Amino acid sequence: MVLQLVSGLSDAYATIGSQIRHSDTLPPFYKARSMVVLEETARAKRTAVTAANSTFLAAQED
């Protein structure tokens, strides 16, 4: 199941997929899924911060 999870990831998640695949032993499914969810959450936060910074800079230019 872990390999199916990793193989179904998009290119945006290639790094976390590679980390999971290259573990000494494959983690249990729940741990692999948790790793992907944490990465997804971190990406969403980075996107939100970037959008907020862009909005702030655009407001200052006006």
Rosetta constraint file for C-alpha pairs under 8 A:
AtomPair CA 1 CA 5 HARMONIC 6.21 0.50
AtomPair CA 1 CA 29 HARMONIC 6.53 0.50
AtomPair CA 2 CA 6 HARMONIC 6.23 0.50
AtomPair CA 2 CA 26 HARMONIC 7.36 0.50
AtomPair CA 2 CA 27 HARMONIC 7.56 0.50
AtomPair CA 2 CA 28 HARMONIC 7.14 0.50
AtomPair CA 2 CA 29 HARMONIC 5.29 0.50
AtomPair CA 2 CA 32 HARMONIC 6.68 0.50
AtomPair CA 3 CA 7 HARMONIC 5.96 0.50
AtomPair CA 3 CA 21 HARMONIC 7.51 0.50
AtomPair CA 4 CA 8 HARMONIC 6.15 0.50
AtomPair CA 5 CA 9 HARMONIC 6.73 0.50
AtomPair CA 5 CA 33 HARMONIC 7.73 0.50
AtomPair CA 6 CA 17 HARMONIC 5.20 0.50
AtomPair CA 6 CA 20 HARMONIC 7.58 0.50
AtomPair CA 6 CA 21 HARMONIC 7.60 0.50
AtomPair CA 7 CA 17 HARMONIC 7.72 0.50
AtomPair CA 9 CA 13 HARMONIC 5.96 0.50
AtomPair CA 9 CA 14 HARMONIC 7.01 0.50
AtomPair CA 9 CA 17 HARMONIC 7.14 0.50
AtomPair CA 10 CA 14 HARMONIC 6.78 0.50
AtomPair CA 13 CA 17 HARMONIC 6.21 0.50
AtomPair CA 13 CA 36 HARMONIC 7.81 0.50
AtomPair CA 13 CA 39 HARMONIC 7.86 0.50
AtomPair CA 14 CA 18 HARMONIC 6.00 0.50
AtomPair CA 15 CA 19 HARMONIC 6.27 0.50
AtomPair CA 16 CA 20 HARMONIC 6.22 0.50
AtomPair CA 16 CA 35 HARMONIC 7.40 0.50
AtomPair CA 16 CA 36 HARMONIC 6.75 0.50
AtomPair CA 16 CA 39 HARMONIC 7.39 0.50
AtomPair CA 17 CA 21 HARMONIC 6.18 0.50
AtomPair CA 17 CA 36 HARMONIC 7.99 0.50
AtomPair CA 18 CA 22 HARMONIC 6.00 0.50
AtomPair CA 19 CA 23 HARMONIC 6.31 0.50
AtomPair CA 20 CA 26 HARMONIC 6.71 0.50
AtomPair CA 20 CA 27 HARMONIC 7.23 0.50
AtomPair CA 20 CA 32 HARMONIC 6.75 0.50
AtomPair CA 21 CA 26 HARMONIC 6.65 0.50
AtomPair CA 22 CA 26 HARMONIC 7.89 0.50
AtomPair CA 23 CA 27 HARMONIC 7.51 0.50
AtomPair CA 27 CA 31 HARMONIC 6.04 0.50
AtomPair CA 27 CA 32 HARMONIC 5.99 0.50
AtomPair CA 28 CA 32 HARMONIC 6.36 0.50
AtomPair CA 29 CA 33 HARMONIC 6.03 0.50
AtomPair CA 30 CA 34 HARMONIC 6.08 0.50
AtomPair CA 31 CA 35 HARMONIC 6.21 0.50
AtomPair CA 32 CA 36 HARMONIC 6.40 0.50
AtomPair CA 33 CA 37 HARMONIC 6.15 0.50
AtomPair CA 34 CA 38 HARMONIC 6.07 0.50
AtomPair CA 35 CA 39 HARMONIC 6.28 0.50
AtomPair CA 36 CA 40 HARMONIC 6.14 0.50
AtomPair CA 37 CA 41 HARMONIC 6.12 0.50
AtomPair CA 38 CA 42 HARMONIC 6.16 0.50
AtomPair CA 39 CA 43 HARMONIC 6.15 0.50
AtomPair CA 40 CA 44 HARMONIC 6.25 0.50
AtomPair CA 41 CA 45 HARMONIC 6.27 0.50
AtomPair CA 42 CA 46 HARMONIC 6.21 0.50
AtomPair CA 43 CA 47 HARMONIC 6.15 0.50
AtomPair CA 44 CA 48 HARMONIC 6.18 0.50
AtomPair CA 45 CA 49 HARMONIC 6.18 0.50
AtomPair CA 46 CA 50 HARMONIC 6.10 0.50
AtomPair CA 47 CA 51 HARMONIC 6.11 0.50
AtomPair CA 48 CA 52 HARMONIC 6.11 0.50
AtomPair CA 49 CA 53 HARMONIC 6.08 0.50
AtomPair CA 50 CA 54 HARMONIC 6.14 0.50
AtomPair CA 51 CA 55 HARMONIC 6.16 0.50
AtomPair CA 52 CA 56 HARMONIC 6.13 0.50
AtomPair CA 53 CA 57 HARMONIC 6.15 0.50
AtomPair CA 54 CA 58 HARMONIC 6.07 0.50
AtomPair CA 55 CA 59 HARMONIC 6.12 0.50
AtomPair CA 56 CA 60 HARMONIC 6.34 0.50
AtomPair CA 57 CA 61 HARMONIC 6.43 0.50
AtomPair CA 58 CA 62 HARMONIC 6.78 0.50
